[in-house]
Each structure stands twice: as C-alpha cells, then as structure tokens.
Amino acid sequence: MSEVKKNGSKSDDGWVKIIAPYRNGDNLHSWWQVINTFFPYILLWGLMVISLKYRYWITVPLILLSAGFLVRLFIIFHDCGHGSFFKSKRLSEIVGYIFGMLAFTPYHRWHYSHLIHHQTVGNLDKRGLGDVWTLTVDEYLALPKKKQLAYRIFRNPIIMFGFGAALLFLIGNRFSRKSFSRKQKMSVYATNAGIAVLATTLCLTIGWKEYLLIQIPVMYFASIGGVYLFYLQHQFDGVHWYSDKEWDFKTVALHGSSYYQLPAILQWFSGNIGFHHVHHLSSKIPNYRLEKCHRENELFSSIKPIPFLQGFKYVHLKLWDTQAGKLIRFKDLKMKSITA
C-alpha cells in the first residue's frame, strides 16, 4: 500500500514531505549495522561453545545477550523486506534470507503477511493475517464455550509469550500451506534447508547436545522478546482501531501504533522499533532513522509514549469493546455484565 491516506485527502499531504528526507537506507550506515550485529552474534556463539566446557551458569548470560542480538538481526531482516535497508533489492533479499535463516523465519512468506499487516492494521473489518488474534466483545460472547476457552488459553500471557512465541519460530515457520504462493513456499523450503545445513554442521563440529543447549534457549528468549514487542505495537491502552469505512492510513499509523519508550540498551537491541508510529507512517524509513524522524518533527509531538514498565500491564488486554472504542480485560467484561 502506498503511504497516503485511504480517503485520498489532500489536507494531510504535508506529512509526506516531512518524512521524505528520512526514507530509504544509506548503504554505509546499513553495512555498519550488519557488522555490529552479525559479527558479535557469531562471536557470542563461539564464547557459548567454550563456556559449555565449564559451567552452564556461565553460558546463561551469554544466551540472553545472544537473544538480544538475534532480535536486532530480525529487525534488519524486517527492514530488508520493506526495501528500506539497502538500495539494492537483490542485496536486501540476500541479507534478508541469511538473517531470516538465523531467526528461523522464511523471508518471502513472512514479509507477505507483514505487508498485509501494514495494509490492514487497526482495521476491525480486516483482521486475521499478520496480526495477533483479537476478538470483539460481541464476537467472543457469540462463541461456544469451548471456543471461548480456546481463545482464553491463546491470550494467556504464559501461553502466548512463554510457549507460543518459541513454537511459532521453531515449528510454525517450518511448514508451508496450499494457500501460499510458489515464491512463499520456496522461501519456507530454502530457509528450512539452510537451517538444516547449519544445524548439521554445528552438531558435527561442537556436538548435538551442545548445539541444542545453545540454539533452543537463544531462540526461546529472542522469540519472547520479539513477540512481546510485536504485541505491544498495536495492543495497548488508548489504541485506536476503526471500521473499514472510518479507517485511514495516517490516523492508524499515529494513533493505532505505539511509541514504546525503552531503556537505551533495549532500544538499541530492538532497532528503534519502539518508534512504531513512525515506522507505520513510512515503512521505507530504516530503523536507524526512526528516532531522528520522531525527534525532529512537530507532527509526532502529540504522540503519548508508553513507559517501559507500563507496557507489561497491557498483556492483560484481551478484547475490543466496540461500544467503548478500546481494548479491555476479561475482568472488565464481567463488570460490564454485572452493571448491564
């Protein structure tokens, strides 16, 4: 989708000019980001292998640090798919495929659903692909008890982040479906083949137990962090969602996407993705220019930030209340039924 209002209004054309200087990547800056992310990740793998010869508790902090670098690798993978990282589409695909393999994510398949996400985020009539499964209050109440229970289980933070996140990357991304295009299927197969070759090589080199003791926990913690960030980008108190008739690009970008204030070190590891309102206004802005764009323009001055710790409270938001125009908790649903 082009970065313009759905309604085609000319009254907001100014924002297009505002973001224009920040669009598209600078190859030198992008390569430096590849270097300061990819090579430390590889170095950490070497240190983890060595640490396993001593005590596993020495390996644990290295695992957590590696998970942070893997999240950052995923952000580069993400930017490559948007065409915002390198000027060359071919180079973006090569780096994207490699980093996607390291993150257990098929490049073309993931970016297809992510493009749909950008086209439909905040649209109550177009939920379902590339977003977190969210029901309205009426939809939830209309479900049979068994499906209500299934939804409750899915939305439980322990299930969604503690188990579901890792399962999505380790297992869910390994399979193609009939509905996938040939290009998407090939990306799944190519990524699986790359993972198999790399895993086999490492198992033969360092041992299969050692490989699993490193790879599984690194993926586990990275997936938790990644899925949590993705969740909070569009599920928070004060988020604006609209019906298809009311939906427009700029409004949803600015008020349907979060500005998550992370501590400096976490902001670095997450590739500035906390400035998600800027990213949705223009996916062509590379991650290293998102903060600059936000700081330098009055357009974003009214965006209310979400403090770091406050973000954790929003994992308890479960349903969209159409009447109130906001996300609510399950306990809020009970209170509504009592007062009704």
C-alpha positions in Angstrom: 0.0 0.0 0.0 1.3 3.5 -0.8 1.9 5.8 2.1 -1.1 8.0 1.6 -4.5 8.4 3.2 -7.0 5.8 2.1 -9.6 8.5 1.6 -7.1 10.4 -0.7 -7.5 13.6 1.2 -5.0 16.4 0.2 -5.3 18.1 3.6 -2.6 15.8 5.0 -0.2 15.9 2.2 2.3 17.7 4.4 3.3 14.6 6.3 4.6 13.0 3.1 7.1 15.9 2.7 8.0 15.7 6.4 9.1 12.0 6.2 10.7 12.2 2.8 14.2 13.1 4.0 14.3 10.1 6.3 13.2 7.5 3.7 15.4 4.8 2.2 18.6 3.4 3.6 22.2 4.6 3.5 24.3 1.7 2.4 27.3 2.7 4.6 25.1 3.0 7.7 23.3 -0.2 6.8 26.5 -2.2 6.4 27.9 -0.9 9.7 24.7 -2.1 11.4 25.2 -5.5 9.8 28.7 -5.6 11.0 28.0 -4.5 14.6 25.1 -7.0 14.9 26.1 -10.1 12.9 29.7 -10.5 14.0 29.0 -10.0 17.7 26.3 -12.7 17.4 28.8 -15.1 15.8 31.4 -14.2 18.4 28.9 -14.9 21.2 28.2 -18.3 19.7 31.9 -19.1 20.0 32.0 -17.9 23.6 29.0 -20.0 24.4 30.6 -23.1 23.0 33.7 -22.5 25.1 31.7 -21.8 28.2 29.9 -25.1 28.0 33.2 -26.8 28.9 33.0 -25.2 32.3 29.6 -24.4 33.9 26.2 -23.8 32.2 25.6 -20.8 34.5 28.4 -19.1 32.7 26.6 -19.7 29.4 23.2 -18.3 30.6 24.1 -14.6 30.5 25.7 -15.2 27.1 22.5 -16.8 25.9 20.5 -13.8 27.0 22.9 -11.4 25.3 22.8 -13.5 22.1 19.0 -13.4 22.2 19.2 -9.6 22.2 21.5 -9.7 19.1 19.1 -12.1 17.4 16.2 -9.7 17.9 18.4 -7.0 16.3 19.2 -9.3 13.4 15.4 -9.8 12.9 14.9 -6.0 12.8 17.5 -5.9 9.9 15.7 -8.8 8.3 12.4 -6.8 8.7 13.9 -3.7 7.1 15.3 -5.6 4.2 11.8 -6.8 3.4 10.5 -3.3 3.4 13.2 -2.2 1.0 14.3 0.4 3.5 17.7 -1.0 4.4 19.8 -1.3 1.2 19.3 0.5 -2.1 19.7 -2.8 -3.9 16.6 -5.1 -3.8 18.8 -8.1 -4.6 21.2 -7.3 -1.7 18.3 -6.9 0.6 17.0 -10.3 -0.3 20.4 -12.0 0.2 20.9 -10.4 3.6 17.2 -11.0 4.5 17.4 -14.7 3.6 20.6 -15.2 5.7 19.3 -13.3 8.7 15.9 -15.0 8.3 17.6 -18.4 8.4 19.3 -17.4 11.7 16.0 -16.3 13.1 14.2 -19.4 11.7 11.9 -17.2 9.6 11.2 -17.6 5.8 11.9 -14.3 4.1 9.2 -14.0 1.4 6.5 -15.8 3.4 6.9 -13.6 6.5 7.1 -10.4 4.5 3.9 -11.3 2.5 1.9 -11.5 5.7 3.7 -8.5 7.2 2.7 -6.4 4.1 -0.9 -7.4 4.8 -0.4 -6.3 8.4 0.7 -2.8 7.2 -2.3 -2.6 4.9 -4.9 -3.7 7.4 -3.6 -2.8 10.9 -6.3 -1.2 13.1 -9.0 -2.2 10.6 -11.7 -4.1 12.5 -13.1 -5.5 9.3 -9.8 -6.9 8.0 -8.3 -8.8 10.9 -6.7 -12.2 10.6 -3.4 -12.1 8.7 -0.2 -10.7 10.1 -1.7 -9.7 13.4 -2.5 -11.0 16.9 -5.8 -12.9 17.0 -8.2 -10.4 18.7 -11.9 -10.7 19.1 -14.5 -8.1 19.7 -16.7 -8.4 22.8 -19.7 -9.4 20.7 -17.7 -12.0 18.7 -16.4 -13.5 21.9 -19.8 -13.8 23.6 -21.2 -15.4 20.4 -18.7 -18.2 20.6 -19.5 -21.7 22.1 -17.9 -22.2 25.5 -15.2 -24.4 24.1 -14.0 -21.8 21.6 -14.2 -19.1 24.3 -11.9 -21.3 26.4 -9.5 -21.8 23.4 -9.4 -18.0 23.0 -8.7 -17.5 26.7 -5.9 -20.0 26.5 -4.4 -18.4 23.4 -4.5 -14.9 25.0 -3.0 -16.1 28.3 0.4 -14.3 28.6 2.2 -17.6 29.7 0.8 -19.4 26.6 1.3 -16.5 24.1 4.8 -15.5 25.2 6.1 -18.4 27.3 5.3 -21.2 24.8 3.5 -19.9 21.7 6.3 -17.4 20.7 9.0 -20.1 20.6 6.7 -22.7 18.9 5.9 -20.1 16.2 9.5 -19.6 15.2 10.9 -23.1 15.9 8.0 -25.1 14.4 5.2 -23.0 12.9 7.6 -21.3 10.4 8.8 -24.7 9.1 5.6 -25.5 7.2 4.0 -24.3 4.0 0.3 -24.3 3.1 -1.7 -24.8 -0.1 -2.7 -21.1 0.1 1.0 -20.0 -0.1 2.3 -18.8 -3.5 5.1 -20.6 -5.1 7.5 -17.9 -4.0 6.4 -18.1 -0.4 6.7 -21.9 -0.4 10.2 -21.8 -1.8 11.2 -19.3 0.9 10.0 -21.8 3.5 11.9 -24.7 1.8 15.0 -22.7 1.3 15.0 -21.4 4.9 14.4 -25.0 6.2 17.3 -26.3 4.1 19.6 -23.5 5.4 18.7 -24.3 9.0 19.3 -28.0 8.4 22.7 -27.4 6.8 23.8 -25.0 9.6 22.4 -27.2 12.4 24.1 -30.4 10.9 27.4 -28.6 10.5 27.3 -27.3 14.1 26.2 -30.6 15.5 29.1 -32.4 13.8 31.5 -29.6 14.9 30.5 -29.0 18.5 28.1 -31.9 19.3 24.3 -32.1 19.1 23.8 -31.6 22.8 25.9 -28.5 22.8 24.1 -27.2 19.8 20.7 -27.7 21.4 21.8 -26.2 24.7 22.7 -23.0 22.9 20.2 -22.8 20.0 17.0 -23.6 21.8 17.3 -21.1 24.7 18.6 -18.4 22.4 15.6 -18.8 20.1 13.3 -19.1 23.1 14.3 -15.8 24.7 14.6 -14.0 21.4 11.1 -15.1 20.4 9.6 -14.0 23.7 11.1 -10.5 23.2 10.1 -10.3 19.6 6.5 -11.4 20.0 6.1 -9.1 23.1 7.3 -6.1 21.1 5.0 -7.1 18.2 2.1 -7.5 20.5 2.6 -4.1 22.2 2.9 -2.3 18.9 -0.8 -2.4 18.3 -2.4 -3.6 21.6 -2.2 -1.0 24.3 -4.4 1.2 26.4 -5.6 4.1 24.2 -5.0 2.4 20.8 -7.4 3.5 18.0 -9.0 0.9 15.8 -11.6 1.6 13.2 -14.2 0.0 10.9 -13.2 -0.2 7.2 -15.3 2.9 6.4 -13.6 5.0 9.0 -10.0 3.7 8.6 -7.3 5.9 7.1 -3.6 5.4 6.8 -2.2 8.4 8.8 -4.6 8.2 11.7 -4.0 4.5 12.3 -0.2 5.0 11.9 -0.1 7.7 14.5 -2.8 6.5 16.9 -3.0 2.8 16.2 0.7 2.1 16.6 2.6 2.5 19.9 5.5 4.8 20.9 7.2 2.5 23.4 9.9 4.2 25.5 12.6 1.6 26.0 15.8 2.0 28.0 18.7 2.9 25.7 20.3 -0.5 25.6 16.9 -2.2 24.8 16.2 0.4 22.2 19.5 -0.5 20.5 18.8 -4.2 20.6 15.3 -3.7 19.3 16.4 -1.5 16.4 14.3 1.5 17.5 11.1 -0.4 16.8 9.6 1.3 19.8 9.0 4.3 17.4 6.5 2.1 15.7 4.2 5.0 14.9 6.9 6.4 12.7 7.5 3.1 11.1 3.8 2.7 10.2 3.7 6.2 8.8 6.5 5.1 6.4 7.9 1.6 6.3 10.6 3.0 4.0 12.4 4.7 6.9 15.2 2.4 8.1 15.3 1.6 11.8 18.4 3.9 12.4 16.4 7.0 11.3 13.1 6.3 13.2 14.1 8.2 16.3 15.6 11.1 14.4 12.4 11.5 12.4 10.3 11.4 15.6 12.5 13.9 17.5 12.8 16.5 14.7 9.2 16.9 13.7 6.2 18.6 15.4 3.9 16.0 13.7 4.8 13.5 16.5 4.8 15.8 19.5 1.3 14.8 20.5 2.0 11.1 20.5 1.8 9.8 24.1 4.7 7.4 24.9 4.3 4.2 26.8 6.8 3.9 29.6 8.8 0.7 29.7 7.3 -0.9 32.7 3.8 0.2 31.9 3.9 -1.8 28.7 3.8 -5.1 30.6 0.4 -4.2 32.0 -1.1 -4.3 28.5 -0.6 -8.0 28.1 -3.8 -8.4 30.0 -5.9 -6.6 27.3 -7.9 -9.3 25.5 -11.0 -8.0 23.7 -12.0 -5.0 21.6 -15.0 -3.2 23.1 -16.7 -1.7 20.1 -19.1 0.5 22.2 -16.3 1.9 24.3 -13.8 2.0 21.5 -11.0 0.4 23.4 -9.3 -2.9 24.4 -10.5 -4.4 27.7 -9.5 -7.2 30.0 -11.7 -10.3 30.7 -12.4 -9.0 34.2 -13.8 -5.8 32.6 -16.2 -8.0 30.6 -17.5 -9.5 33.8 -18.0 -6.0 35.3 -19.9 -4.9 32.2 -22.3 -7.9 32.5 -22.9 -7.0 36.2 -23.7 -3.4 35.6 -25.7 -4.0 32.4 
